[in-house]
Amino acid sequence: MSFGFARWRSACAALFLGLAGVSSALAQAPALKPLDPPQAVRVAYVPITKFATAYVAEARGLFKKYGLDVKLDSVKSGTEAIAFLDKGSVDVGGIAIVASLWSAWNRGLDIRVIAPGALDPMTDGPTKLIVRTDLIESGAVKRVADLKGKRIAAAGGPGSGGEYFVSKALESAKLTLRDAQLLNVGNADMPAAMEGKSVDAVLTSSPYSDQILKAGTGKLLVQDITPGLMTVAFVASGKFLKERPEVAERFVLAMTEAARLMQGADYLSQANMDAYLKFTPSTAEAIKGGGAIVFDPNMAIPTSGLADIERVHRENGRTEYEKPLDMAKVVDERFVSKAIETLGKAAPAK
């Protein structure tokens, strides 16, 4: 683990220890005036709860408060959203940070991260590395180091977020992807794969991890692999940021206000639940049972964490280049800074 990433994790820990006490009341500070006439913003997003700040901002009228007419269009993958962003047909995308993005940024892809999606909780995170029960009970697998040579399933294939998580788990035992057999298996197919013993371990999250553990075909080996990490983000096209920065400012401001309405027990308030269910195919039961999802009330972009993701993919040979990428090609923090200037920082509990 690099010094920069360790320092970033330490800072995240200090922040999240106080999140439970952050008030959902918004800071009383002068707000940006709403745009008149309202400005259209088109957003392409993958329909998962990790992008819930946009859902809450839309459903609870925060975008409209700032004179934004936001249309949220569901897409099948972040790759699809990136294609739309590159063409300029959408302004903002809610996407996972996958390996192909790093090479695209290196080649000059003109999109930037403008706000974080959900962050991994510091404890009890949703992503779990589960090993077949028979391997655990036989003693064949007792710790991560025992996964050497084993078949590990993760969704998404080479360069995916799943591959990153598996890499980080293996890294903790001084192993790399080359020491295991990584298989591309859809999350929904993982319970059957464990039951049929076609894989030795899976990297997945709720509800599929719950299904496996409840069925007794697998047991938890590792959790909280990357506490506080951001693997999904809101990105914007360079065209949008250059030509309509005042719109981008209000877009991020509205999501920051939304994040402050989603802290602690407020996360499951009825108004927020209605927003989650409107924009995702999830169910109330799945959301309530899926574990905590962390949304930073100050919307800080964890650049050091992004640099670690880039490092792992680069070391796995998933990028077209070999030297570390300049994060200025990736992140634009102006809009988060403007939101905090307008609202003030959310203070943790004393």
ABEGO torsion letter per residue (X at the ends): XBAAAAAAAAAAAAAAAAAAABBABBBBBBBBBBBOBBBBBBBBBBBBAAAAAAAAAAAAGAAAAAGBBBBBBBBABAAAAAAAAAAGABABBBBBBBAAAAAAAAAGBBBBBABBBBBBBABGBABBBBBBAAAAAAGABABAAAABGBBBBBBGEBGBAAAAAAAAAAAAAGBBAAABBBBBBBAAAAAAAAAAGABABBBBBOAAAAAAAAAGABBBABBGABBGBBABBBBBBAAAAAABAAAAAAAAAAAAAAAAAABEAAAABAAAAAAAAAABABBAAAAAAAEBBBBBAAGBBBAAAAAAAAAAAAAAGABABABBBBAAAABBAAAAAAAAAAAEBBBBBX
